[in-house]
Amino acid sequence: MNKCRTLIIGSAIIFGAWAVSWSQEPELLPSPKGGPIKGEPSFRYQGAGSCAASACHNGQGEPGAQGSEYTTWLSQRDRGLPRDPHGKAYATLFTKESQFMVKALGRKKPAHEDSLCLNCHVLTNHDRAAATGRLPENFVSDGVSCESCHGPAEGWLVEHYRPEWREKSTAQKALLGMKDTRSLVARARLCAECHVGSVASSKGGIGQDVYHDLYAAGHPPLIFEFSAYHASLLHHWQDARDRDPRFGGSPDFEARAWVVGQIVSAQSGLKLLEHRASDPHRPWPEFAEMDCFACHHDLKGGQDRTASRGTKKPGDIPFRTWYYSMLPRALESAEAKSDAASKSIQRLKDIMEQRAPNRKQAAAEAAGLHEHLDRVLERVEGRERLDLDRLYSNIREKDVPRVKESWDNAAQVFLGIAALENTWNDLKVTSTHGNLPSTINSVRRELRFPRGFLSPVNFDGQKTFEKLNSLRR
């Protein structure tokens, strides 16, 4: 992992975000009322301690070394390395800020006992797993631990280290409860469940939804970009498996992760929007779908917010396009036409920016675009090599001019270019792209949130554009 990407999300000043397919229908568990909970596996979780033997994953080796996955996740303080933030996710719920939030929301339980929080800070759909007795007593104290991503281990714990396990297909492993983390699409979807949000996987569940009331109570905004988060994480796996073709990896992994992440994150955002719009009992419009910084900014004299954001007049709230602004570029990289998606995004934007957005229209448009992206994803991972130069040229010509409009646009353009820079570093061809490294470093400074702020109070769109526009010459 190189310094360029670490610096993008390595600190939370740019991204103030917390926390972080079954091939056949599994056996169903009885619900507390005696009926089935559709889609939930019957396997019990075993807890991170089941992985902690020195002969298993606690080998005390270097970060990412085989056999030291638990060691890497748990703590590296004695080596001067940060702890995996997922391991601290539960502890975060004991802070004064977290306790204040649940009180402000009028919740009946403290944050560390409330499934509204635990569904991301421990395990997706924790509420349903707990209701069916699938969690060991001390499971929550581990935070986002091994099984939060890899699936409940009861069915595969004593099998996954045997030689014959490697011969099993992803579908066969899934039938034993193990989630797919080798596929880049599946990996991105796992991350997006909490870092973007998701609806409950079974009837009666809460799901993972950081809505505007949570923001108003003090929760940092979820501003997620998969490739940057992935690169900044202290890896407890071997990077060669992602990048080396001998292990099924790809040398252009960083760019591929950016493309996949853009599509998967957009899908997650669309699914959540559809859910929010379809529920007549929810407040509407849901302000979490709108541009945060259109309202939350310093009131500086002489600053025309409507002109810079393309809004019609004061009082209009622009639709938040964080998950959609670079989607056309990702689709082009997958050799898919972007015109239909671009038109759908514009229609969705037009609907959401009405004074009283139509629920049914918003839900239908989001569902249609989600379905379109599903078809595109099928071909992304099968591509041998992305056309990096074409992607770079398209971002420079089509997206750099839009950075003046908002911090969201500028940050997404920056992250796309940084993903390409990291890929060229891996391929050892960065010298052909002129002043790209110095430009990235300079733009990164423009995008940083000042210490103590969760908004870009010093962002200057024109200045950022001029820096990035130098790449077009």
C-alpha positions as CSV (number, residue, x, y, z in Angstrom):
1,M,0.0,0.0,0.0
2,N,1.5,3.4,-1.0
3,K,1.3,6.7,0.8
4,C,-0.9,8.4,-1.8
5,R,-4.0,6.3,-0.9
6,T,-3.3,6.0,2.8
7,L,-3.4,9.8,3.0
8,I,-6.8,10.0,1.3
9,I,-8.7,8.3,4.0
10,G,-6.1,7.4,6.6
11,S,-7.5,10.1,8.8
12,A,-11.2,10.9,9.2
13,I,-10.8,14.5,8.3
14,I,-11.8,13.9,4.7
15,F,-14.3,11.2,5.5
16,G,-16.1,11.5,8.8
17,A,-17.6,8.0,8.6
18,W,-17.8,5.5,11.4
19,A,-17.8,1.8,11.3
20,V,-17.2,0.6,8.9
21,S,-25.1,-14.4,-1.5
22,W,-26.3,-17.5,-0.7
23,S,-26.4,-19.7,-3.9
24,Q,-29.2,-21.8,-2.4
25,E,-31.7,-21.0,0.3
26,P,-30.4,-22.2,3.7
27,E,-32.3,-23.9,6.4
28,L,-34.7,-21.5,8.2
29,L,-34.7,-20.8,11.9
30,P,-37.8,-20.3,13.9
31,S,-38.4,-16.7,14.9
32,P,-39.2,-15.8,18.5
33,K,-42.9,-16.1,17.6
34,G,-42.5,-19.5,16.0
35,G,-42.5,-18.5,12.3
36,P,-39.6,-18.8,9.9
37,I,-37.1,-16.0,9.3
38,K,-36.6,-16.1,5.6
39,G,-33.1,-16.0,4.2
40,E,-31.1,-16.3,7.5
41,P,-28.8,-19.3,7.9
42,S,-29.1,-21.6,10.8
43,F,-25.4,-21.5,11.8
44,R,-24.3,-20.0,15.1
45,Y,-21.5,-17.6,15.5
46,Q,-18.4,-18.7,17.5
47,G,-16.7,-15.5,18.3
48,A,-13.2,-14.1,17.5
49,G,-11.7,-16.2,20.2
50,S,-12.3,-19.3,18.1
51,C,-9.7,-18.0,15.6
52,A,-7.2,-16.9,18.3
53,A,-5.0,-20.0,18.8
54,S,-1.4,-19.5,17.9
55,A,-1.6,-22.4,15.5
56,C,-4.5,-20.8,13.7
57,H,-4.7,-17.1,13.1
58,N,-2.8,-15.7,16.1
59,G,0.7,-16.4,14.9
60,Q,2.2,-13.1,16.0
61,G,3.8,-12.6,12.6
62,E,4.0,-9.6,10.4
63,P,0.8,-7.8,9.4
64,G,-1.0,-9.8,6.7
65,A,1.2,-12.8,7.1
66,Q,-0.6,-16.1,6.7
67,G,-1.5,-17.4,10.1
68,S,-1.4,-13.9,11.7
69,E,-4.7,-12.6,10.6
70,Y,-6.2,-12.4,14.1
71,T,-2.9,-10.8,15.3
72,T,-3.2,-8.1,12.6
73,W,-6.9,-7.4,13.4
74,L,-6.5,-7.3,17.2
75,S,-3.6,-4.9,17.8
76,Q,-0.3,-3.7,16.4
77,R,0.5,-1.0,19.0
78,D,3.7,-2.7,20.1
79,R,5.0,-2.4,16.5
80,G,3.9,1.2,16.1
81,L,1.1,0.2,13.8
82,P,-2.6,1.2,14.2
83,R,-5.2,-1.3,15.3
84,D,-7.8,-2.3,12.8
85,P,-10.6,0.2,13.4
86,H,-13.2,-2.5,13.0
87,G,-11.9,-4.0,16.3
88,K,-12.7,-0.7,18.1
89,A,-16.2,-0.3,16.6
90,Y,-18.0,-1.6,19.7
91,A,-15.8,0.4,22.1
92,T,-16.9,3.6,20.2
93,L,-20.4,3.0,21.5
94,F,-19.3,3.8,25.1
95,T,-18.1,7.3,24.2
96,K,-19.9,10.4,25.5
97,E,-20.8,11.3,21.9
98,S,-22.5,7.9,21.3
99,Q,-24.4,8.0,24.6
100,F,-25.5,11.6,23.8
101,M,-26.8,10.4,20.4
102,V,-29.2,7.7,21.8
103,K,-30.5,10.1,24.4
104,A,-31.1,12.8,21.8
105,L,-33.0,10.2,19.7
106,G,-35.1,9.1,22.7
107,R,-33.8,5.5,22.5
108,K,-34.6,3.3,25.4
109,K,-31.3,1.5,25.6
110,P,-27.7,2.8,25.8
111,A,-25.7,2.8,22.5
112,H,-23.8,-0.4,23.4
113,E,-27.0,-2.3,23.9
114,D,-29.1,-0.8,21.1
115,S,-29.3,-2.9,17.8
116,L,-29.7,0.4,15.9
117,C,-26.0,0.8,16.7
118,L,-24.9,-2.8,17.0
119,N,-26.2,-3.6,13.5
120,C,-23.1,-1.8,12.1
121,H,-20.7,-1.6,15.1
122,V,-20.8,-5.4,15.6
123,L,-22.7,-7.4,13.0
124,T,-25.1,-6.6,10.1
125,N,-28.6,-7.6,11.2
126,H,-27.3,-8.2,14.7
127,D,-30.9,-7.7,15.9
128,R,-32.1,-10.8,14.0
129,A,-29.1,-13.0,14.9
130,A,-29.5,-12.1,18.6
131,A,-33.3,-12.8,18.5
132,T,-32.6,-16.3,17.2
133,G,-30.0,-17.1,19.8
134,R,-27.1,-17.4,17.3
135,L,-24.6,-15.3,19.2
136,P,-22.3,-16.4,22.0
137,E,-22.4,-14.4,25.2
138,N,-19.4,-12.1,24.6
139,F,-19.7,-11.8,20.8
140,V,-20.5,-8.0,20.8
141,S,-17.5,-7.0,22.8
142,D,-15.2,-8.0,19.8
143,G,-16.7,-5.3,17.6
144,V,-16.6,-5.9,13.9
145,S,-14.7,-9.2,14.1
146,C,-13.9,-12.2,12.0
147,E,-17.4,-13.6,11.5
148,S,-18.9,-10.1,10.9
149,C,-17.3,-10.3,7.4
150,H,-16.6,-14.0,6.9
151,G,-19.9,-15.4,8.2
152,P,-21.0,-17.6,11.1
153,A,-18.3,-20.2,11.6
154,E,-20.2,-23.1,13.1
155,G,-20.4,-24.9,9.8
156,W,-16.9,-24.3,8.6
157,L,-14.6,-23.7,11.6
158,V,-13.3,-27.3,11.7
159,E,-13.2,-27.6,7.9
160,H,-11.6,-24.5,6.5
161,Y,-8.0,-25.4,7.3
162,R,-8.1,-28.8,5.6
163,P,-6.5,-29.3,2.2
164,E,-9.8,-30.3,0.6
165,W,-11.4,-27.0,1.6
166,R,-9.5,-25.2,-1.2
167,E,-11.2,-27.5,-3.7
168,K,-14.7,-26.3,-2.6
169,S,-16.5,-23.7,-4.8
170,T,-17.7,-20.4,-3.4
171,A,-21.2,-21.8,-3.5
172,Q,-20.2,-24.9,-1.5
173,K,-18.5,-22.7,1.1
174,A,-21.6,-20.5,1.3
175,L,-23.8,-23.5,2.1
176,L,-21.6,-23.9,5.2
177,G,-22.0,-20.3,6.2
178,M,-18.8,-18.7,4.8
179,K,-19.2,-15.4,3.0
180,D,-17.3,-14.8,-0.2
181,T,-14.5,-12.3,0.3
182,R,-12.3,-13.2,-2.6
183,S,-14.6,-11.7,-5.2
184,L,-14.1,-8.0,-5.4
185,V,-17.8,-7.4,-6.0
186,A,-18.8,-9.5,-3.0
187,R,-16.1,-7.8,-0.9
188,A,-17.4,-4.3,-1.8
189,R,-20.9,-5.3,-1.0
190,L,-19.9,-6.5,2.4
191,C,-18.3,-3.1,3.2
192,A,-21.2,-1.2,1.7
193,E,-23.7,-2.8,4.0
194,C,-22.5,-0.6,6.8
195,H,-20.5,2.1,5.2
196,V,-23.2,3.1,2.8
197,G,-26.2,1.4,4.4
198,S,-28.6,-1.4,3.7
199,V,-32.1,-2.6,4.4
200,A,-32.9,-5.5,6.7
201,S,-32.4,-9.0,5.2
202,S,-35.4,-10.4,6.9
203,K,-38.9,-9.2,7.8
204,G,-39.0,-7.3,11.1
205,G,-35.3,-6.4,11.1
206,I,-33.9,-2.9,11.5
207,G,-31.2,-3.1,8.8
208,Q,-28.3,-0.6,8.6
209,D,-29.6,2.9,7.9
210,V,-28.0,6.0,9.1
211,Y,-30.8,8.5,8.4
212,H,-30.9,12.2,9.0
213,D,-32.1,12.0,12.6
214,L,-28.9,10.2,13.4
215,Y,-26.9,12.9,11.7
216,A,-28.8,15.5,13.6
217,A,-28.0,13.7,16.8
218,G,-24.3,13.8,16.0
219,H,-23.4,10.8,13.9
220,P,-20.7,11.7,11.4
221,P,-21.9,11.5,7.7
222,L,-21.3,8.3,5.8
223,I,-19.0,9.4,3.0
224,F,-17.6,6.1,1.6
225,E,-15.4,5.3,-1.3
226,F,-14.5,1.6,-1.4
227,S,-11.1,1.6,-3.0
228,A,-9.7,4.3,-0.7
229,Y,-11.1,2.7,2.5
230,H,-9.8,-0.7,1.3
231,A,-6.3,0.6,0.7
232,S,-6.1,2.5,4.0
233,L,-7.1,-0.5,6.0
234,L,-4.3,-2.5,7.8
235,H,-4.6,-5.6,5.7
236,H,-4.8,-8.9,7.5
237,W,-4.5,-10.8,4.2
238,Q,-1.7,-11.1,1.7
239,D,-1.8,-8.4,-0.9
240,A,-0.4,-10.7,-3.5
241,R,-3.7,-12.5,-3.7
242,D,-5.3,-9.3,-4.9
243,R,-2.5,-8.2,-7.3
244,D,-0.6,-11.2,-8.5
245,P,-2.1,-13.2,-11.4
246,R,-0.5,-16.4,-10.0
247,F,-2.9,-16.2,-7.1
248,G,-5.9,-15.1,-9.1
249,G,-5.2,-11.4,-8.6
250,S,-4.9,-8.5,-11.0
251,P,-2.0,-6.0,-11.4
252,D,-4.6,-3.2,-12.0
253,F,-6.3,-4.1,-8.7
254,E,-6.5,-0.5,-7.4
255,A,-8.3,0.8,-10.5
256,R,-10.5,-2.3,-10.6
257,A,-11.5,-1.7,-7.0
258,W,-12.4,1.9,-7.8
259,V,-14.7,0.8,-10.7
260,V,-16.4,-2.0,-8.7
261,G,-16.7,0.3,-5.6
262,Q,-18.4,3.1,-7.6
263,I,-21.0,0.7,-9.0
264,V,-21.6,-1.3,-5.8
265,S,-21.8,1.9,-3.7
266,A,-24.3,3.4,-6.1
267,Q,-26.4,0.3,-5.9
268,S,-26.4,0.3,-2.1
269,G,-27.4,4.0,-2.1
270,L,-30.2,3.4,-4.6
271,K,-31.5,0.4,-2.7
272,L,-31.6,2.5,0.5
273,L,-33.3,5.4,-1.3
274,E,-35.9,3.1,-2.8
275,H,-36.6,1.7,0.7
276,R,-36.8,5.1,2.3
277,A,-39.2,6.4,-0.4
278,S,-41.4,3.3,-0.3
279,D,-42.1,3.3,3.4
280,P,-45.1,5.6,4.0
281,H,-44.4,5.6,7.7
282,R,-41.0,7.3,7.3
283,P,-40.4,11.0,7.1
284,W,-40.1,12.3,3.5
285,P,-38.1,13.7,2.0
286,E,-35.3,12.0,3.8
287,F,-32.7,14.7,4.2
288,A,-29.9,12.1,4.4
289,E,-30.4,11.9,0.6
290,M,-29.6,15.6,0.1
291,D,-26.3,17.5,-0.1
292,C,-25.1,17.8,3.5
293,F,-22.9,20.8,2.9
294,A,-25.6,22.8,1.2
295,C,-27.0,23.4,4.7
296,H,-24.1,22.7,7.0
297,H,-21.5,25.3,6.2
298,D,-20.1,28.5,7.6
299,L,-22.1,31.6,6.9
300,K,-19.5,33.7,5.1
301,G,-20.4,37.1,3.8
302,G,-20.6,37.5,0.0
303,Q,-20.6,33.8,-0.7
304,D,-23.1,32.7,-3.3
305,R,-24.0,29.1,-2.6
306,T,-26.6,28.8,-5.2
307,A,-24.3,29.8,-8.1
308,S,-21.6,27.3,-7.2
309,R,-24.0,24.4,-6.8
310,G,-26.3,25.0,-9.7
311,T,-29.4,25.3,-7.6
312,K,-32.2,27.5,-8.8
313,K,-32.7,29.8,-5.8
314,P,-32.0,30.1,-2.1
315,G,-34.0,27.4,-0.2
316,D,-33.5,24.7,-2.8
317,I,-31.7,21.7,-1.4
318,P,-29.6,19.9,-4.0
319,F,-29.7,16.1,-4.2
320,R,-26.6,14.4,-2.8
321,T,-24.8,12.8,-5.8
322,W,-21.8,11.5,-3.9
323,Y,-22.5,7.9,-5.0
324,Y,-23.5,8.8,-8.5
325,S,-21.2,11.6,-9.8
326,M,-18.5,9.3,-11.1
327,L,-20.7,6.4,-11.9
328,P,-20.7,7.1,-15.7
329,R,-16.9,6.8,-15.7
330,A,-17.0,3.5,-13.9
331,L,-19.6,2.2,-16.4
332,E,-17.5,3.2,-19.3
333,S,-14.5,1.3,-17.8
334,A,-16.7,-1.8,-17.7
335,E,-17.4,-1.2,-21.5
336,A,-21.0,-0.4,-20.7
337,K,-22.9,2.6,-22.2
338,S,-23.2,5.4,-19.6
339,D,-25.9,7.4,-21.4
340,A,-28.9,5.5,-19.9
341,A,-27.4,5.7,-16.3
342,S,-26.6,9.4,-16.7
343,K,-30.1,10.2,-17.8
344,S,-31.5,8.1,-14.9
345,I,-29.3,10.0,-12.4
346,Q,-30.5,13.3,-13.8
347,R,-34.2,12.2,-13.6
348,L,-33.6,11.1,-10.0
349,K,-32.0,14.4,-9.2
350,D,-34.9,16.3,-10.8
351,I,-37.4,14.3,-8.7
352,M,-35.5,14.7,-5.4
353,E,-35.0,18.4,-5.9
354,Q,-38.7,19.2,-6.1
355,R,-40.1,20.9,-3.1
356,A,-42.2,17.8,-2.4
357,P,-40.5,14.9,-4.1
358,N,-42.8,12.2,-5.3
359,R,-42.2,9.0,-3.3
360,K,-43.3,6.6,-6.0
361,Q,-41.3,8.2,-8.8
362,A,-38.2,8.3,-6.7
363,A,-38.5,4.7,-5.7
364,A,-39.2,3.5,-9.2
365,E,-36.3,5.5,-10.7
366,A,-33.9,4.2,-8.0
367,A,-35.1,0.6,-8.5
368,G,-34.7,0.8,-12.3
369,L,-31.1,2.1,-12.1
370,H,-30.2,-0.5,-9.5
371,E,-31.4,-3.2,-11.8
372,H,-29.4,-1.8,-14.7
373,L,-26.2,-1.7,-12.6
374,D,-26.7,-5.4,-11.7
375,R,-26.3,-6.4,-15.3
376,V,-23.1,-4.3,-15.6
377,L,-21.5,-5.8,-12.6
378,E,-21.6,-9.3,-14.1
379,R,-19.0,-8.4,-16.6
380,V,-16.6,-6.2,-14.5
381,E,-14.6,-8.9,-12.7
382,G,-14.2,-11.0,-15.9
383,R,-12.3,-8.3,-17.7
384,E,-8.7,-9.0,-18.2
385,R,-7.4,-5.4,-18.1
386,L,-8.9,-2.0,-17.7
387,D,-8.0,0.7,-20.2
388,L,-6.4,3.0,-17.6
389,D,-5.3,5.8,-20.1
390,R,-8.9,6.0,-21.4
391,L,-10.3,6.2,-17.9
392,Y,-7.8,8.9,-17.0
393,S,-8.6,10.9,-20.1
394,N,-12.3,10.7,-19.5
395,I,-12.0,11.9,-15.9
396,R,-9.8,14.8,-16.9
397,E,-12.1,16.0,-19.8
398,K,-15.5,15.2,-18.4
399,D,-15.3,15.4,-14.6
400,V,-12.5,17.8,-13.7
401,P,-14.7,20.8,-15.0
402,R,-17.4,19.8,-12.4
403,V,-15.2,20.1,-9.3
404,K,-16.2,23.7,-9.0
405,E,-19.7,22.7,-8.2
406,S,-19.2,21.0,-4.8
407,W,-16.8,19.4,-2.4
408,D,-18.5,16.0,-3.2
409,N,-17.7,16.3,-6.9
410,A,-14.1,17.4,-6.2
411,A,-13.4,14.7,-3.7
412,Q,-14.8,11.9,-5.9
413,V,-12.8,13.2,-8.9
414,F,-9.7,13.3,-6.7
415,L,-10.2,9.7,-5.5
416,G,-10.7,8.4,-9.0
417,I,-7.4,10.0,-10.1
418,A,-5.7,8.8,-7.0
419,A,-6.8,5.2,-7.7
420,L,-5.2,5.5,-11.1
421,E,-2.0,6.9,-9.6
422,N,-1.8,3.9,-7.2
423,T,-2.4,1.5,-10.1
424,W,0.4,3.0,-12.1
425,N,2.6,2.8,-9.1
426,D,1.9,-0.9,-8.9
427,L,2.6,-1.3,-12.6
428,K,5.7,0.9,-12.3
429,V,4.6,3.3,-15.1
430,T,3.9,6.5,-13.1
431,S,6.8,8.4,-14.8
432,T,4.6,8.8,-18.0
433,H,2.0,10.9,-16.2
434,G,3.9,14.1,-15.5
435,N,3.0,16.1,-12.5
436,L,0.2,13.8,-11.3
437,P,1.8,12.9,-7.9
438,S,2.4,16.5,-6.9
439,T,-1.0,17.6,-8.1
440,I,-2.7,14.8,-6.0
441,N,-0.8,15.9,-2.9
442,S,-1.7,19.6,-3.5
443,V,-5.4,18.8,-4.1
444,R,-5.6,16.5,-1.0
445,R,-4.7,19.5,1.1
446,E,-7.5,21.5,-0.4
447,L,-10.0,18.8,0.4
448,R,-9.1,18.2,4.1
449,F,-11.6,19.1,6.8
450,P,-10.0,21.4,9.3
451,R,-9.4,19.9,12.7
452,G,-12.6,19.8,14.7
453,F,-14.9,20.2,11.7
454,L,-17.0,17.6,9.9
455,S,-17.5,19.8,6.9
456,P,-15.2,21.4,4.3
457,V,-15.4,24.9,5.6
458,N,-12.3,26.0,3.7
459,F,-13.1,24.4,0.4
460,D,-12.5,26.6,-2.6
461,G,-14.0,25.0,-5.7
462,Q,-12.2,27.4,-8.2
463,K,-8.8,26.8,-6.6
464,T,-9.3,23.1,-6.6
465,F,-10.4,23.2,-10.2
466,E,-7.3,25.1,-11.2
467,K,-5.0,22.6,-9.6
468,L,-6.8,19.6,-11.2
469,N,-7.2,21.5,-14.5
470,S,-3.4,21.5,-14.9
471,L,-3.7,17.8,-15.6
472,R,-5.6,18.6,-18.8
473,R,-2.8,20.5,-20.4
